[in-house]
Amino acid sequence: MSAYPPILLVEDNPLDVDLTLRAFQRRKLANPILVARDGEEALAWIPRWESGETLPTVILLDLNMPRVDGLTVLRILKSHPLLRRIPVVVLTTSKEDRDVQVAYDLGVNSYIVKPVGFDNFMDVAQQIELYWCVINELPK
């Protein structure tokens, strides 16, 4: 068990999962990374958190996924009394104004369009790590 709370990555694209894990690994991120490969897997964590498993420090959420889409996951997380304070960062390829608008209406904490290329993604991973895992103060 890690002394650091986990990060939950909700991403259905295996290449993006690999890219994200490699970026955080290269940054030597202390937080363990949990991976949910679609929205349904992400929602399956809720009973575990309700029964006392460590809440994630941040959830990185893709929008366009099979079975349960990211906006539905966001809506459920932000309406749950135990989970609504967990920061959720949408990390997606969608630049659609409607997606950005709806995500913020549902309570997303940040919306990031996935950068192209490993070096650019490393920069985003560094910013996520620094802000959400080090600087940001979560309620106790």
ZANUDO-370144 format. One line per 2 residues: number of its first residue (from 0); for each residue y, z, x of N, C-alpha, C. Coordinates in steps of 0.2 Angstrom, whole numbers, plus 2048, in hexadecimal, padded with zeros to 3 digits. Layout:
% residues N
NUM	Y Z X Y Z X Y Z X; ...
This chain:
% residues 140
0	7FA 800 804 800 800 800 806 800 804; 80B 7FC 803 811 7FB 807 816 800 805
2	81A 802 80A 820 807 808 825 803 805; 825 7FD 805 82A 7F9 802 828 7F6 7FB
4	82C 7F6 7F6 82A 7F3 7EF 829 7EB 7F0; 824 7E9 7EC 823 7E2 7ED 828 7DD 7EA
6	827 7D7 7EB 82B 7D1 7E8 826 7CD 7E4; 827 7CC 7DE 823 7C8 7DA 826 7C0 7DA
8	822 7BC 7DD 823 7B5 7DD 81F 7B1 7D7; 823 7AE 7D2 820 7AB 7CD 821 7A4 7CE
10	81C 7A0 7D0 81D 799 7D2 816 796 7D1; 816 790 7CD 810 78C 7CC 80E 787 7D1
12	813 785 7D5 812 77F 7DA 810 782 7E1; 809 781 7E3 806 784 7E9 80B 782 7EF
14	80E 77D 7EF 812 77B 7F5 818 780 7F5; 81B 781 7F0 821 786 7F0 81F 78D 7F1
16	819 78F 7EF 816 795 7F0 815 796 7F8; 812 791 7FB 811 791 802 818 791 806
18	81C 78D 804 823 78D 807 826 794 807; 826 797 801 829 79D 800 826 7A3 804
20	81F 7A3 804 81C 7A8 808 81D 7A7 80F; 81D 7A1 812 81E 79F 819 825 7A1 81B
22	82A 7A0 816 831 7A2 818 832 7A9 818; 82F 7AD 814 82F 7B4 814 82B 7B7 81A
24	826 7B4 81C 822 7B6 821 825 7B5 828; 829 7AF 828 82D 7AE 82E 832 7B3 82F
26	835 7B5 829 83A 7BA 82A 838 7C1 82B; 831 7C2 82B 82E 7C8 82C 830 7CD 826
28	830 7CB 820 832 7CF 81B 82D 7D5 81A; 82F 7DB 819 82B 7E1 819 828 7E1 812
30	82B 7DF 80D 829 7DF 806 823 7DB 805; 81D 7DE 802 818 7D9 800 81A 7D4 7FB
32	817 7CE 7FB 818 7C9 7F6 812 7C9 7F1; 813 7C9 7EB 80E 7C8 7E6 810 7C1 7E3
34	80A 7BE 7E1 80B 7B7 7DF 808 7B6 7D8; 80C 7B4 7D3 809 7B2 7CC 80A 7AB 7CC
36	805 7A7 7CB 805 7A0 7CB 807 79C 7C5; 809 7A0 7C0 80C 79E 7BA 80F 7A3 7B6
38	812 7A2 7B0 815 7A7 7AC 810 7AC 7A9; 80B 7A9 7A7 805 7AE 7A4 803 7B3 7A9
40	802 7B1 7B0 800 7B6 7B5 806 7BB 7B6; 80C 7B9 7B6 812 7BD 7B7 812 7C3 7B1
42	811 7C1 7AB 811 7C5 7A5 80B 7CA 7A6; 805 7C8 7A9 7FF 7CC 7AA 801 7D2 7AE
44	806 7D2 7B2 808 7D8 7B6 80B 7DE 7B2; 80E 7DC 7AC 811 7E1 7A8 80D 7E7 7A6
46	807 7E7 7A4 803 7ED 7A3 801 7F1 7A9; 801 7ED 7AF 800 7F1 7B5 806 7F5 7B7
48	80C 7F2 7B6 812 7F6 7B7 813 7FB 7B2; 811 7FA 7AC 812 7FF 7A7 80D 805 7A9
50	808 804 7AC 803 809 7AE 805 80D 7B5; 80A 80B 7B8 80D 80E 7BE 80D 80A 7C4
52	80A 804 7C5 80B 800 7CB 812 7FF 7CD; 813 7FF 7D3 81A 7FE 7D6 81D 7F8 7D3
54	823 7F9 7D0 827 7F3 7CE 82A 7EF 7D3; 82A 7E9 7D2 82D 7E4 7D8 834 7E6 7D9
56	836 7E5 7DF 83E 7E6 7E0 842 7E0 7DE; 83E 7DA 7DD 841 7D4 7DA 83C 7CF 7D8
58	83D 7CB 7D3 839 7C6 7D1 83C 7BF 7D2; 838 7BB 7D6 83B 7B4 7D7 837 7B0 7D2
60	83A 7AD 7CD 837 7A9 7C7 839 7A2 7C7; 834 79E 7C7 835 797 7C6 835 796 7BE
62	838 790 7BC 839 78F 7B5 834 78B 7B2; 832 785 7B5 82E 780 7B3 827 782 7B5
64	823 785 7B0 81C 787 7B2 818 786 7AC; 811 785 7AD 80D 784 7A7 80C 78A 7A3
66	809 78A 79E 806 790 79A 80C 794 797; 810 797 79B 816 79B 799 81C 799 79E
68	821 796 79B 826 794 7A0 82B 79A 7A2; 82F 799 7A7 833 79E 7AA 838 7A2 7A6
70	83B 79E 7A1 840 7A1 79D 83C 7A5 798; 836 7A4 796 833 7A9 791 831 7AF 795
72	82F 7AE 79B 82D 7B4 7A0 834 7B8 7A0; 839 7B5 7A2 840 7B9 7A3 842 7BC 79C
74	841 7B9 796 842 7BC 790 83E 7C3 78F; 838 7C2 791 833 7C8 790 835 7CE 794
76	836 7CC 79B 838 7D1 7A0 83E 7D5 79E; 843 7D1 79C 84A 7D4 79B 84A 7D7 794
78	845 7D7 790 845 7DA 78A 841 7E1 78A; 83D 7E1 790 839 7E7 791 83C 7ED 794
80	83C 7F3 790 840 7F9 793 83F 7FB 79A; 839 7FA 79C 837 7FC 7A3 839 7F7 7A8
82	839 7F0 7A6 83A 7EB 7AB 840 7E8 7AB; 845 7E9 7A6 84B 7E5 7A5 850 7E6 7AB
84	84F 7EB 7AF 853 7ED 7B5 851 7E9 7BB; 84B 7E7 7BB 848 7E3 7C1 84C 7DD 7C2
86	84F 7DC 7C8 853 7D6 7C9 84E 7D0 7C9; 851 7CB 7C5 84D 7C4 7C5 851 7BF 7C7
88	84F 7BB 7CC 852 7B5 7CF 84E 7AF 7CD; 851 7AB 7CA 84E 7A4 7C8 84F 7A0 7CE
90	849 79E 7D1 849 799 7D6 845 793 7D4; 849 78E 7D3 846 788 7CF 849 782 7D2
92	846 77C 7D0 849 775 7D1 84E 773 7CC; 84E 777 7C6 852 774 7C1 85A 776 7C2
94	85E 771 7C2 865 771 7C2 868 771 7BB; 864 770 7B6 866 76F 7AF 86B 775 7AD
96	871 773 7AA 876 778 7A8 872 77C 7A3; 86E 779 79E 86B 77D 799 867 783 79C
98	863 781 7A1 85E 786 7A4 862 78C 7A7; 868 78A 7AB 86C 78F 7AE 86F 793 7A8
100	872 790 7A3 875 794 79E 870 799 79A; 86A 796 799 865 79A 795 863 7A0 79A
102	862 79E 7A0 85F 7A4 7A5 864 7A9 7A5; 86B 7A8 7A6 870 7AD 7A6 870 7B1 79F
104	870 7AD 79A 870 7B0 793 86A 7B5 792; 864 7B4 795 85F 7B8 795 85F 7BE 79A
106	864 7BE 79E 865 7C4 7A3 862 7C2 7AA; 861 7BC 7AC 860 7BB 7B3 865 7BE 7B8
108	863 7C0 7BD 868 7C3 7C2 86B 7BE 7C7; 867 7B8 7C8 869 7B3 7CD 865 7AD 7CB
110	869 7A7 7CC 865 7A1 7CB 866 79C 7D1; 861 79B 7D4 861 797 7DB 85D 791 7DA
112	860 78B 7DB 85C 785 7DB 859 784 7E2; 852 783 7E2 84E 782 7E8 851 77D 7ED
114	852 77F 7F3 855 77B 7F8 84F 776 7FA; 851 770 7FD 84C 76C 800 84C 76D 807
116	846 76D 80A 845 76E 811 844 775 813; 83F 776 818 83D 77D 81A 843 781 81C
118	847 77E 821 84D 782 824 852 784 81E; 853 780 819 858 782 814 854 788 810
120	84E 787 80F 84A 78C 80B 84A 793 80F; 84A 792 816 84A 798 81A 851 79C 819
122	856 798 818 85D 79B 817 85D 79F 810; 85A 79C 80B 85A 79F 805 855 7A5 805
124	84F 7A5 808 84B 7AB 809 84F 7B0 80C; 853 7AF 811 856 7B4 815 85B 7B7 810
126	85F 7B3 80C 864 7B6 808 860 7BA 802; 85B 7B8 800 857 7BC 7FB 855 7C3 7FE
128	852 7C2 804 850 7C8 807 856 7CD 808; 85B 7CB 80B 861 7CF 80D 864 7D2 807
130	865 7CE 802 868 7D1 7FC 864 7D5 7F7; 85E 7D2 7F5 85A 7D5 7F0 855 7DB 7F3
132	854 7DB 7F9 84F 7E0 7FC 853 7E5 801; 859 7E3 803 85C 7E8 808 862 7EA 805
134	867 7E6 803 86E 7E8 801 86E 7EB 7F9; 86B 7E7 7F5 86B 7E9 7EE 868 7F0 7EC
136	86C 7F4 7E9 869 7FB 7E7 867 7FB 7E0; 860 7FC 7DF 85D 7FC 7D8 85D 803 7D5
138	85D 804 7CF 85D 80A 7CC 857 80E 7CD; 857 814 7CD 851 818 7CF 84D 81A 7C8
